[in-house]
């Protein structure tokens, strides 16, 4: 198990955080990216490497949404470094990916039953549209159309049932943090501050656990009729839920219509979320706290999502210094652990061969990252075992978050 010393949280990443993020980006592209259903002009991430042979294999809509977010992260990083050519290439990849998601969803981006999935894609599409404005001077029509369709669906899930919040899917029998949190953030970004504030109030009133400073899973509707509802509180907590709530609190605090008193309250709530994340979703590694991993499948994204919004918290001047430093340290330590525990190999070698693949010449290798920052890839993701897209997008997201902090 790798150990990492504990100097200044960002100093040890200054040796090349952008290069590390680039390595993750190139690795995901080489191992997973391909045309959606073979159609030119599209892009989609295969669910695993080696890739399933059947086109009927699960493709995971919300994994693609986070892949799009990571592509935009990389484009923004290159743009900040003055490399507009690379930023433009990544922007084009983002649009190919959006077309791939639409194609794979039956021809429309909102062809999905889960409001949380669509909220995640709406957030990524909004960022891609902002990138269009920066690089092309105007948003792409496809982004505007996709955003409008996704927002309309998301608003269908935000009702007064069960006191507020956003339903998880179109069965409308479960309202949870997983859908309400990214929806609240999407409402902030689409200039609906009152709607965002209402969702955040519902989360605080119904699902916030003040002792651990985390959000519980949700409220399930068991029966309804005769003017009454029978519900059950689902007590589970999941690390990624803290991420978009944190983002929504910070961005709503910065909204022009937010008054000084409400801004202070929102920032205080955000500081509590950072504290809760540091206490509930970490493990000690080499004398430092790193964000805990949660395995593969959908859970393979959880740590990356939380890291994305912790990086935003680390850069927010309205938060107390203690909160900013704690958030920065969690991101930096987690990125360092993932990088130290990576496995590099030549993708042309036999992936199924026993033992670690033979390294190739410098620059020719790709990296496999562990799904758990506290365990190296050779232990948590053994050579020869299929690697899931979710876990590698997670690592890429964490490394982009660390690069963003150093750039700041």
PAMIDREN-430575 format. One record per residue (C-alpha): residue number from 0; residue in one letter; y, z, x. Coordinates in steps of 0.25 Angstrom, whole numbers, plus 5000, padded with zeros to 4 digits. Layout:
PAMIDREN-430575
<node k="NUM" r="a" c2="Y" c3="Z" c1="X"/>
...
end
This chain:
PAMIDREN-430575
<node k="0" r="x" c2="5000" c3="5000" c1="5000"/>
<node k="1" r="x" c2="5013" c3="4996" c1="5006"/>
<node k="2" r="x" c2="5024" c3="5007" c1="5009"/>
<node k="3" r="x" c2="5039" c3="5004" c1="5010"/>
<node k="4" r="x" c2="5049" c3="5013" c1="5016"/>
<node k="5" r="x" c2="5061" c3="5018" c1="5008"/>
<node k="6" r="x" c2="5074" c3="5014" c1="5014"/>
<node k="7" r="x" c2="5086" c3="5009" c1="5006"/>
<node k="8" r="x" c2="5080" c3="5002" c1="4994"/>
<node k="9" r="x" c2="5085" c3="4988" c1="4997"/>
<node k="10" r="x" c2="5086" c3="4988" c1="5012"/>
<node k="11" r="x" c2="5072" c3="4985" c1="5015"/>
<node k="12" r="x" c2="5072" c3="4973" c1="5005"/>
<node k="13" r="x" c2="5084" c3="4966" c1="5012"/>
<node k="14" r="x" c2="5074" c3="4959" c1="5022"/>
<node k="15" r="x" c2="5072" c3="4948" c1="5012"/>
<node k="16" r="x" c2="5071" c3="4952" c1="4997"/>
<node k="17" r="x" c2="5075" c3="4938" c1="4993"/>
<node k="18" r="x" c2="5064" c3="4932" c1="5001"/>
<node k="19" r="x" c2="5054" c3="4942" c1="4995"/>
<node k="20" r="x" c2="5059" c3="4937" c1="4981"/>
<node k="21" r="x" c2="5057" c3="4923" c1="4985"/>
<node k="22" r="x" c2="5043" c3="4925" c1="4990"/>
<node k="23" r="x" c2="5040" c3="4931" c1="4977"/>
<node k="24" r="x" c2="5046" c3="4919" c1="4970"/>
<node k="25" r="x" c2="5039" c3="4909" c1="4978"/>
<node k="26" r="x" c2="5026" c3="4916" c1="4976"/>
<node k="27" r="x" c2="5027" c3="4917" c1="4961"/>
<node k="28" r="x" c2="5031" c3="4902" c1="4961"/>
<node k="29" r="x" c2="5020" c3="4897" c1="4970"/>
<node k="30" r="x" c2="5009" c3="4906" c1="4963"/>
<node k="31" r="x" c2="5012" c3="4905" c1="4949"/>
<node k="32" r="x" c2="5022" c3="4894" c1="4945"/>
<node k="33" r="x" c2="5018" c3="4881" c1="4938"/>
<node k="34" r="x" c2="5021" c3="4872" c1="4927"/>
<node k="35" r="x" c2="5020" c3="4877" c1="4913"/>
<node k="36" r="x" c2="5008" c3="4870" c1="4907"/>
<node k="37" r="x" c2="5010" c3="4860" c1="4918"/>
<node k="38" r="x" c2="5023" c3="4855" c1="4912"/>
<node k="39" r="x" c2="5033" c3="4850" c1="4922"/>
<node k="40" r="x" c2="5047" c3="4857" c1="4922"/>
<node k="41" r="x" c2="5040" c3="4870" c1="4918"/>
<node k="42" r="x" c2="5036" c3="4882" c1="4926"/>
<node k="43" r="x" c2="5028" c3="4894" c1="4923"/>
<node k="44" r="x" c2="5021" c3="4906" c1="4930"/>
<node k="45" r="x" c2="5006" c3="4906" c1="4930"/>
<node k="46" r="x" c2="5001" c3="4919" c1="4925"/>
<node k="47" r="x" c2="4993" c3="4921" c1="4938"/>
<node k="48" r="x" c2="4989" c3="4916" c1="4952"/>
<node k="49" r="x" c2="4980" c3="4909" c1="4953"/>
<node k="50" r="x" c2="4984" c3="4902" c1="4940"/>
<node k="51" r="x" c2="4975" c3="4902" c1="4928"/>
<node k="52" r="x" c2="4969" c3="4888" c1="4926"/>
<node k="53" r="x" c2="4971" c3="4888" c1="4911"/>
<node k="54" r="x" c2="4984" c3="4885" c1="4904"/>
<node k="55" r="x" c2="4980" c3="4895" c1="4893"/>
<node k="56" r="x" c2="4981" c3="4907" c1="4903"/>
<node k="57" r="x" c2="4992" c3="4917" c1="4899"/>
<node k="58" r="x" c2="5005" c3="4914" c1="4904"/>
<node k="59" r="x" c2="5014" c3="4926" c1="4901"/>
<node k="60" r="x" c2="5027" c3="4922" c1="4895"/>
<node k="61" r="x" c2="5034" c3="4935" c1="4900"/>
<node k="62" r="x" c2="5029" c3="4933" c1="4914"/>
<node k="63" r="x" c2="5036" c3="4920" c1="4914"/>
<node k="64" r="x" c2="5049" c3="4927" c1="4909"/>
<node k="65" r="x" c2="5049" c3="4936" c1="4921"/>
<node k="66" r="x" c2="5045" c3="4924" c1="4930"/>
<node k="67" r="x" c2="5058" c3="4917" c1="4925"/>
<node k="68" r="x" c2="5066" c3="4930" c1="4928"/>
<node k="69" r="x" c2="5061" c3="4930" c1="4942"/>
<node k="70" r="x" c2="5064" c3="4915" c1="4944"/>
<node k="71" r="x" c2="5078" c3="4918" c1="4940"/>
<node k="72" r="x" c2="5079" c3="4930" c1="4949"/>
<node k="73" r="x" c2="5075" c3="4921" c1="4961"/>
<node k="74" r="x" c2="5086" c3="4911" c1="4957"/>
<node k="75" r="x" c2="5097" c3="4921" c1="4956"/>
<node k="76" r="x" c2="5093" c3="4927" c1="4969"/>
<node k="77" r="x" c2="5094" c3="4913" c1="4976"/>
<node k="78" r="x" c2="5107" c3="4910" c1="4969"/>
<node k="79" r="x" c2="5113" c3="4923" c1="4974"/>
<node k="80" r="x" c2="5108" c3="4919" c1="4988"/>
<node k="81" r="x" c2="5116" c3="4906" c1="4987"/>
<node k="82" r="x" c2="5103" c3="4897" c1="4985"/>
<node k="83" r="x" c2="5107" c3="4889" c1="4973"/>
<node k="84" r="x" c2="5096" c3="4879" c1="4975"/>
<node k="85" r="x" c2="5085" c3="4889" c1="4975"/>
<node k="86" r="x" c2="5091" c3="4896" c1="4963"/>
<node k="87" r="x" c2="5092" c3="4882" c1="4955"/>
<node k="88" r="x" c2="5077" c3="4880" c1="4958"/>
<node k="89" r="x" c2="5073" c3="4893" c1="4953"/>
<node k="90" r="x" c2="5082" c3="4891" c1="4940"/>
<node k="91" r="x" c2="5074" c3="4878" c1="4938"/>
<node k="92" r="x" c2="5061" c3="4886" c1="4939"/>
<node k="93" r="x" c2="5067" c3="4896" c1="4929"/>
<node k="94" r="x" c2="5069" c3="4884" c1="4919"/>
<node k="95" r="x" c2="5055" c3="4878" c1="4922"/>
<node k="96" r="x" c2="5049" c3="4892" c1="4919"/>
<node k="97" r="x" c2="5057" c3="4893" c1="4906"/>
<node k="98" r="x" c2="5052" c3="4880" c1="4902"/>
<node k="99" r="x" c2="5038" c3="4884" c1="4906"/>
<node k="100" r="x" c2="5039" c3="4897" c1="4898"/>
<node k="101" r="x" c2="5043" c3="4889" c1="4885"/>
<node k="102" r="x" c2="5032" c3="4879" c1="4887"/>
<node k="103" r="x" c2="5022" c3="4889" c1="4889"/>
<node k="104" r="x" c2="5027" c3="4897" c1="4877"/>
<node k="105" r="x" c2="5025" c3="4885" c1="4868"/>
<node k="106" r="x" c2="5038" c3="4878" c1="4870"/>
<node k="107" r="x" c2="5048" c3="4889" c1="4867"/>
<node k="108" r="x" c2="5051" c3="4901" c1="4876"/>
<node k="109" r="x" c2="5051" c3="4910" c1="4863"/>
<node k="110" r="x" c2="5037" c3="4907" c1="4860"/>
<node k="111" r="x" c2="5033" c3="4921" c1="4862"/>
<node k="112" r="x" c2="5029" c3="4933" c1="4854"/>
<node k="113" r="x" c2="5034" c3="4944" c1="4863"/>
<node k="114" r="x" c2="5049" c3="4948" c1="4863"/>
<node k="115" r="x" c2="5048" c3="4954" c1="4876"/>
<node k="116" r="x" c2="5043" c3="4942" c1="4883"/>
<node k="117" r="x" c2="5054" c3="4934" c1="4877"/>
<node k="118" r="x" c2="5064" c3="4944" c1="4881"/>
<node k="119" r="x" c2="5060" c3="4943" c1="4895"/>
<node k="120" r="x" c2="5061" c3="4928" c1="4895"/>
<node k="121" r="x" c2="5075" c3="4929" c1="4888"/>
<node k="122" r="x" c2="5080" c3="4937" c1="4900"/>
<node k="123" r="x" c2="5074" c3="4927" c1="4910"/>
<node k="124" r="x" c2="5080" c3="4915" c1="4903"/>
<node k="125" r="x" c2="5093" c3="4922" c1="4902"/>
<node k="126" r="x" c2="5093" c3="4924" c1="4917"/>
<node k="127" r="x" c2="5089" c3="4909" c1="4919"/>
<node k="128" r="x" c2="5101" c3="4905" c1="4910"/>
<node k="129" r="x" c2="5110" c3="4913" c1="4919"/>
<node k="130" r="x" c2="5105" c3="4906" c1="4931"/>
<node k="131" r="x" c2="5107" c3="4893" c1="4924"/>
<node k="132" r="x" c2="5122" c3="4896" c1="4922"/>
<node k="133" r="x" c2="5123" c3="4900" c1="4937"/>
<node k="134" r="x" c2="5116" c3="4888" c1="4943"/>
<node k="135" r="x" c2="5118" c3="4877" c1="4933"/>
<node k="136" r="x" c2="5131" c3="4882" c1="4926"/>
<node k="137" r="x" c2="5125" c3="4883" c1="4912"/>
<node k="138" r="x" c2="5112" c3="4889" c1="4906"/>
<node k="139" r="x" c2="5101" c3="4880" c1="4903"/>
<node k="140" r="x" c2="5098" c3="4876" c1="4889"/>
<node k="141" r="x" c2="5084" c3="4880" c1="4890"/>
<node k="142" r="x" c2="5088" c3="4894" c1="4894"/>
<node k="143" r="x" c2="5098" c3="4895" c1="4883"/>
<node k="144" r="x" c2="5088" c3="4890" c1="4872"/>
<node k="145" r="x" c2="5077" c3="4899" c1="4878"/>
<node k="146" r="x" c2="5086" c3="4911" c1="4878"/>
<node k="147" r="x" c2="5090" c3="4909" c1="4864"/>
<node k="148" r="x" c2="5076" c3="4908" c1="4859"/>
<node k="149" r="x" c2="5071" c3="4920" c1="4866"/>
<node k="150" r="x" c2="5083" c3="4928" c1="4861"/>
<node k="151" r="x" c2="5081" c3="4924" c1="4847"/>
<node k="152" r="x" c2="5066" c3="4929" c1="4848"/>
<node k="153" r="x" c2="5070" c3="4942" c1="4855"/>
<node k="154" r="x" c2="5080" c3="4945" c1="4844"/>
<node k="155" r="x" c2="5069" c3="4944" c1="4834"/>
<node k="156" r="x" c2="5062" c3="4955" c1="4841"/>
<node k="157" r="x" c2="5074" c3="4965" c1="4841"/>
<node k="158" r="x" c2="5073" c3="4971" c1="4827"/>
<node k="159" r="x" c2="5077" c3="4984" c1="4820"/>
<node k="160" r="x" c2="5062" c3="4988" c1="4818"/>
<node k="161" r="x" c2="5057" c3="5000" c1="4825"/>
<node k="162" r="x" c2="5072" c3="5004" c1="4828"/>
<node k="163" r="x" c2="5075" c3="4992" c1="4836"/>
<node k="164" r="x" c2="5070" c3="4986" c1="4849"/>
<node k="165" r="x" c2="5063" c3="4973" c1="4851"/>
<node k="166" r="x" c2="5049" c3="4970" c1="4847"/>
<node k="167" r="x" c2="5038" c3="4966" c1="4857"/>
<node k="168" r="x" c2="5033" c3="4954" c1="4850"/>
<node k="169" r="x" c2="5034" c3="4947" c1="4837"/>
<node k="170" r="x" c2="5024" c3="4956" c1="4830"/>
<node k="171" r="x" c2="5035" c3="4965" c1="4829"/>
<node k="172" r="x" c2="5027" c3="4978" c1="4830"/>
<node k="173" r="x" c2="5031" c3="4984" c1="4843"/>
<node k="174" r="x" c2="5045" c3="4986" c1="4850"/>
<node k="175" r="x" c2="5045" c3="4989" c1="4864"/>
<node k="176" r="x" c2="5053" c3="4991" c1="4877"/>
<node k="177" r="x" c2="5046" c3="4978" c1="4883"/>
<node k="178" r="x" c2="5053" c3="4969" c1="4873"/>
<node k="179" r="x" c2="5066" c3="4978" c1="4870"/>
<node k="180" r="x" c2="5070" c3="4979" c1="4884"/>
<node k="181" r="x" c2="5071" c3="4965" c1="4888"/>
<node k="182" r="x" c2="5076" c3="4961" c1="4875"/>
<node k="183" r="x" c2="5088" c3="4971" c1="4877"/>
<node k="184" r="x" c2="5091" c3="4965" c1="4890"/>
<node k="185" r="x" c2="5090" c3="4951" c1="4884"/>
<node k="186" r="x" c2="5100" c3="4955" c1="4873"/>
<node k="187" r="x" c2="5110" c3="4960" c1="4883"/>
<node k="188" r="x" c2="5109" c3="4947" c1="4891"/>
<node k="189" r="x" c2="5111" c3="4939" c1="4878"/>
<node k="190" r="x" c2="5124" c3="4947" c1="4875"/>
<node k="191" r="x" c2="5117" c3="4956" c1="4864"/>
<node k="192" r="x" c2="5121" c3="4969" c1="4869"/>
<node k="193" r="x" c2="5120" c3="4976" c1="4855"/>
<node k="194" r="x" c2="5106" c3="4971" c1="4854"/>
<node k="195" r="x" c2="5102" c3="4975" c1="4868"/>
<node k="196" r="x" c2="5108" c3="4989" c1="4866"/>
<node k="197" r="x" c2="5100" c3="4991" c1="4853"/>
<node k="198" r="x" c2="5087" c3="4988" c1="4860"/>
<node k="199" r="x" c2="5091" c3="4997" c1="4871"/>
<node k="200" r="x" c2="5094" c3="5008" c1="4861"/>
<node k="201" r="x" c2="5081" c3="5006" c1="4855"/>
<node k="202" r="x" c2="5073" c3="5007" c1="4868"/>
<node k="203" r="x" c2="5081" c3="5020" c1="4871"/>
<node k="204" r="x" c2="5079" c3="5026" c1="4858"/>
<node k="205" r="x" c2="5064" c3="5022" c1="4856"/>
<node k="206" r="x" c2="5057" c3="5019" c1="4869"/>
<node k="207" r="x" c2="5065" c3="5027" c1="4880"/>
<node k="208" r="x" c2="5058" c3="5039" c1="4886"/>
<node k="209" r="x" c2="5068" c3="5047" c1="4893"/>
<node k="210" r="x" c2="5059" c3="5056" c1="4901"/>
<node k="211" r="x" c2="5054" c3="5044" c1="4909"/>
<node k="212" r="x" c2="5065" c3="5035" c1="4907"/>
<node k="213" r="x" c2="5057" c3="5024" c1="4902"/>
<node k="214" r="x" c2="5055" c3="5015" c1="4890"/>
<node k="215" r="x" c2="5042" c3="5017" c1="4882"/>
<node k="216" r="x" c2="5034" c3="5004" c1="4877"/>
<node k="217" r="x" c2="5038" c3="5003" c1="4863"/>
<node k="218" r="x" c2="5037" c3="5006" c1="4848"/>
<node k="219" r="x" c2="5025" c3="5000" c1="4840"/>
<node k="220" r="x" c2="5026" c3="4997" c1="4825"/>
<node k="221" r="x" c2="5013" c3="5002" c1="4819"/>
<node k="222" r="x" c2="5016" c3="5000" c1="4804"/>
<node k="223" r="x" c2="5027" c3="4998" c1="4795"/>
<node k="224" r="x" c2="5030" c3="4998" c1="4780"/>
<node k="225" r="x" c2="5036" c3="5006" c1="4769"/>
<node k="226" r="x" c2="5049" c3="5008" c1="4777"/>
<node k="227" r="x" c2="5042" c3="5015" c1="4789"/>
<node k="228" r="x" c2="5037" c3="5011" c1="4803"/>
<node k="229" r="x" c2="5025" c3="5017" c1="4810"/>
<node k="230" r="x" c2="5027" c3="5015" c1="4825"/>
<node k="231" r="x" c2="5021" c3="5020" c1="4839"/>
<node k="232" r="x" c2="5029" c3="5022" c1="4852"/>
<node k="233" r="x" c2="5022" c3="5015" c1="4863"/>
<node k="234" r="x" c2="5024" c3="5025" c1="4875"/>
<node k="235" r="x" c2="5020" c3="5016" c1="4887"/>
<node k="236" r="x" c2="5031" c3="5013" c1="4897"/>
<node k="237" r="x" c2="5032" c3="5000" c1="4906"/>
<node k="238" r="x" c2="5040" c3="4999" c1="4918"/>
<node k="239" r="x" c2="5046" c3="4985" c1="4915"/>
<node k="240" r="x" c2="5052" c3="4990" c1="4902"/>
<node k="241" r="x" c2="5062" c3="4998" c1="4909"/>
<node k="242" r="x" c2="5067" c3="4985" c1="4916"/>
<node k="243" r="x" c2="5074" c3="4977" c1="4905"/>
<node k="244" r="x" c2="5079" c3="4990" c1="4898"/>
<node k="245" r="x" c2="5086" c3="4993" c1="4912"/>
<node k="246" r="x" c2="5091" c3="4979" c1="4912"/>
<node k="247" r="x" c2="5096" c3="4980" c1="4898"/>
<node k="248" r="x" c2="5103" c3="4993" c1="4900"/>
<node k="249" r="x" c2="5110" c3="4988" c1="4912"/>
<node k="250" r="x" c2="5115" c3="4975" c1="4906"/>
<node k="251" r="x" c2="5119" c3="4981" c1="4893"/>
<node k="252" r="x" c2="5127" c3="4991" c1="4901"/>
<node k="253" r="x" c2="5134" c3="4979" c1="4907"/>
<node k="254" r="x" c2="5137" c3="4972" c1="4894"/>
<node k="255" r="x" c2="5152" c3="4970" c1="4891"/>
<node k="256" r="x" c2="5151" c3="4976" c1="4878"/>
<node k="257" r="x" c2="5144" c3="4989" c1="4883"/>
<node k="258" r="x" c2="5154" c3="5001" c1="4883"/>
<node k="259" r="x" c2="5156" c3="5010" c1="4895"/>
<node k="260" r="x" c2="5148" c3="5022" c1="4888"/>
<node k="261" r="x" c2="5136" c3="5013" c1="4884"/>
<node k="262" r="x" c2="5136" c3="5007" c1="4898"/>
<node k="263" r="x" c2="5135" c3="5020" c1="4904"/>
<node k="264" r="x" c2="5123" c3="5024" c1="4894"/>
<node k="265" r="x" c2="5116" c3="5011" c1="4897"/>
<node k="266" r="x" c2="5117" c3="5013" c1="4912"/>
<node k="267" r="x" c2="5112" c3="5027" c1="4911"/>
<node k="268" r="x" c2="5100" c3="5022" c1="4903"/>
<node k="269" r="x" c2="5098" c3="5011" c1="4914"/>
<node k="270" r="x" c2="5098" c3="5022" c1="4925"/>
<node k="271" r="x" c2="5087" c3="5030" c1="4917"/>
<node k="272" r="x" c2="5079" c3="5017" c1="4916"/>
<node k="273" r="x" c2="5079" c3="5016" c1="4931"/>
<node k="274" r="x" c2="5076" c3="5030" c1="4933"/>
<node k="275" r="x" c2="5064" c3="5029" c1="4923"/>
<node k="276" r="x" c2="5059" c3="5017" c1="4930"/>
<node k="277" r="x" c2="5059" c3="5024" c1="4944"/>
<node k="278" r="x" c2="5051" c3="5035" c1="4938"/>
<node k="279" r="x" c2="5041" c3="5029" c1="4929"/>
<node k="280" r="x" c2="5038" c3="5015" c1="4935"/>
<node k="281" r="x" c2="5037" c3="5017" c1="4950"/>
<node k="282" r="x" c2="5027" c3="5021" c1="4961"/>
<node k="283" r="x" c2="5029" c3="5027" c1="4975"/>
<node k="284" r="x" c2="5026" c3="5017" c1="4986"/>
<node k="285" r="x" c2="5030" c3="5021" c1="5001"/>
<node k="286" r="x" c2="5039" c3="5032" c1="4996"/>
<node k="287" r="x" c2="5047" c3="5023" c1="4987"/>
<node k="288" r="x" c2="5046" c3="5020" c1="4972"/>
<node k="289" r="x" c2="5041" c3="5006" c1="4968"/>
<node k="290" r="x" c2="5040" c3="5001" c1="4954"/>
<node k="291" r="x" c2="5026" c3="5002" c1="4949"/>
<node k="292" r="x" c2="5017" c3="4990" c1="4946"/>
<node k="293" r="x" c2="5010" c3="4988" c1="4933"/>
<node k="294" r="x" c2="4999" c3="4978" c1="4936"/>
<node k="295" r="x" c2="4998" c3="4964" c1="4932"/>
<node k="296" r="x" c2="4999" c3="4956" c1="4919"/>
<node k="297" r="x" c2="5012" c3="4959" c1="4911"/>
<node k="298" r="x" c2="5013" c3="4972" c1="4919"/>
<node k="299" r="x" c2="5015" c3="4964" c1="4932"/>
<node k="300" r="x" c2="5029" c3="4961" c1="4928"/>
<node k="301" r="x" c2="5033" c3="4976" c1="4925"/>
<node k="302" r="x" c2="5038" c3="4980" c1="4938"/>
<node k="303" r="x" c2="5046" c3="4967" c1="4941"/>
<node k="304" r="x" c2="5053" c3="4969" c1="4928"/>
<node k="305" r="x" c2="5058" c3="4983" c1="4930"/>
<node k="306" r="x" c2="5062" c3="4979" c1="4945"/>
<node k="307" r="x" c2="5071" c3="4968" c1="4939"/>
<node k="308" r="x" c2="5079" c3="4977" c1="4931"/>
<node k="309" r="x" c2="5079" c3="4989" c1="4941"/>
<node k="310" r="x" c2="5086" c3="4979" c1="4951"/>
<node k="311" r="x" c2="5097" c3="4977" c1="4940"/>
<node k="312" r="x" c2="5098" c3="4992" c1="4939"/>
<node k="313" r="x" c2="5099" c3="4993" c1="4954"/>
<node k="314" r="x" c2="5111" c3="4983" c1="4954"/>
<node k="315" r="x" c2="5119" c3="4989" c1="4942"/>
<node k="316" r="x" c2="5131" c3="4996" c1="4946"/>
<node k="317" r="x" c2="5132" c3="5005" c1="4934"/>
<node k="318" r="x" c2="5119" c3="5012" c1="4937"/>
<node k="319" r="x" c2="5119" c3="5025" c1="4945"/>
<node k="320" r="x" c2="5116" c3="5023" c1="4960"/>
<node k="321" r="x" c2="5104" c3="5031" c1="4959"/>
<node k="322" r="x" c2="5098" c3="5021" c1="4948"/>
<node k="323" r="x" c2="5102" c3="5009" c1="4956"/>
<node k="324" r="x" c2="5096" c3="5014" c1="4968"/>
<node k="325" r="x" c2="5083" c3="5018" c1="4961"/>
<node k="326" r="x" c2="5082" c3="5004" c1="4955"/>
<node k="327" r="x" c2="5085" c3="4997" c1="4968"/>
<node k="328" r="x" c2="5074" c3="5005" c1="4975"/>
<node k="329" r="x" c2="5064" c3="5003" c1="4965"/>
<node k="330" r="x" c2="5066" c3="4988" c1="4966"/>
<node k="331" r="x" c2="5067" c3="4987" c1="4981"/>
<node k="332" r="x" c2="5054" c3="4996" c1="4983"/>
<node k="333" r="x" c2="5046" c3="4988" c1="4973"/>
<node k="334" r="x" c2="5050" c3="4975" c1="4979"/>
<node k="335" r="x" c2="5047" c3="4980" c1="4993"/>
<node k="336" r="x" c2="5033" c3="4985" c1="4989"/>
<node k="337" r="x" c2="5030" c3="4972" c1="4982"/>
<node k="338" r="x" c2="5034" c3="4964" c1="4994"/>
<node k="339" r="x" c2="5027" c3="4973" c1="5004"/>
<node k="340" r="x" c2="5014" c3="4972" c1="4995"/>
<node k="341" r="x" c2="5014" c3="4957" c1="4993"/>
<node k="342" r="x" c2="5003" c3="4948" c1="4998"/>
<node k="343" r="x" c2="5006" c3="4934" c1="5003"/>
<node k="344" r="x" c2="4997" c3="4923" c1="5004"/>
<node k="345" r="x" c2="4996" c3="4908" c1="5005"/>
<node k="346" r="x" c2="4994" c3="4902" c1="4991"/>
<node k="347" r="x" c2="4986" c3="4890" c1="4997"/>
<node k="348" r="x" c2="4975" c3="4900" c1="5001"/>
<node k="349" r="x" c2="4964" c3="4903" c1="4992"/>
<node k="350" r="x" c2="4970" c3="4914" c1="4983"/>
<node k="351" r="x" c2="4956" c3="4919" c1="4979"/>
<node k="352" r="x" c2="4951" c3="4921" c1="4993"/>
<node k="353" r="x" c2="4946" c3="4935" c1="4997"/>
<node k="354" r="x" c2="4957" c3="4943" c1="5004"/>
<node k="355" r="x" c2="4972" c3="4940" c1="5006"/>
<node k="356" r="x" c2="4975" c3="4926" c1="5006"/>
<node k="357" r="x" c2="4979" c3="4921" c1="5020"/>
<node k="358" r="x" c2="4994" c3="4921" c1="5022"/>
<node k="359" r="x" c2="5000" c3="4907" c1="5025"/>
<node k="360" r="x" c2="5012" c3="4904" c1="5034"/>
<node k="361" r="x" c2="5025" c3="4911" c1="5032"/>
<node k="362" r="x" c2="5032" c3="4907" c1="5019"/>
<node k="363" r="x" c2="5020" c3="4900" c1="5014"/>
<node k="364" r="x" c2="5014" c3="4912" c1="5007"/>
<node k="365" r="x" c2="5016" c3="4918" c1="4993"/>
<node k="366" r="x" c2="5016" c3="4932" c1="4989"/>
<node k="367" r="x" c2="5008" c3="4940" c1="4979"/>
<node k="368" r="x" c2="5014" c3="4953" c1="4975"/>
<node k="369" r="x" c2="5008" c3="4966" c1="4970"/>
<node k="370" r="x" c2="5009" c3="4969" c1="4955"/>
<node k="371" r="x" c2="5011" c3="4983" c1="4960"/>
<node k="372" r="x" c2="5022" c3="4986" c1="4970"/>
<node k="373" r="x" c2="5015" c3="4998" c1="4975"/>
<node k="374" r="x" c2="5003" c3="4991" c1="4979"/>
<node k="375" r="x" c2="5002" c3="4979" c1="4988"/>
<node k="376" r="x" c2="4997" c3="4965" c1="4983"/>
<node k="377" r="x" c2="4984" c3="4966" c1="4991"/>
<node k="378" r="x" c2="4980" c3="4978" c1="4983"/>
<node k="379" r="x" c2="4986" c3="4976" c1="4969"/>
<node k="380" r="x" c2="4985" c3="4960" c1="4969"/>
<node k="381" r="x" c2="4972" c3="4958" c1="4977"/>
<node k="382" r="x" c2="4971" c3="4944" c1="4984"/>
<node k="383" r="x" c2="4963" c3="4934" c1="4975"/>
<node k="384" r="x" c2="4967" c3="4941" c1="4962"/>
<node k="385" r="x" c2="4975" c3="4933" c1="4952"/>
<node k="386" r="x" c2="4990" c3="4936" c1="4953"/>
<node k="387" r="x" c2="4998" c3="4938" c1="4940"/>
<node k="388" r="x" c2="5012" c3="4931" c1="4939"/>
<node k="389" r="x" c2="5018" c3="4944" c1="4933"/>
<node k="390" r="x" c2="5015" c3="4952" c1="4945"/>
<node k="391" r="x" c2="5022" c3="4942" c1="4954"/>
<node k="392" r="x" c2="5034" c3="4939" c1="4946"/>
<node k="393" r="x" c2="5035" c3="4955" c1="4946"/>
<node k="394" r="x" c2="5036" c3="4955" c1="4961"/>
<node k="395" r="x" c2="5045" c3="4943" c1="4961"/>
<node k="396" r="x" c2="5054" c3="4950" c1="4951"/>
<node k="397" r="x" c2="5054" c3="4963" c1="4960"/>
<node k="398" r="x" c2="5057" c3="4956" c1="4973"/>
<node k="399" r="x" c2="5069" c3="4948" c1="4966"/>
<node k="400" r="x" c2="5074" c3="4962" c1="4961"/>
<node k="401" r="x" c2="5074" c3="4967" c1="4975"/>
<node k="402" r="x" c2="5081" c3="4955" c1="4980"/>
<node k="403" r="x" c2="5092" c3="4956" c1="4969"/>
<node k="404" r="x" c2="5095" c3="4970" c1="4974"/>
<node k="405" r="x" c2="5096" c3="4966" c1="4988"/>
<node k="406" r="x" c2="5105" c3="4954" c1="4984"/>
<node k="407" r="x" c2="5114" c3="4964" c1="4976"/>
end
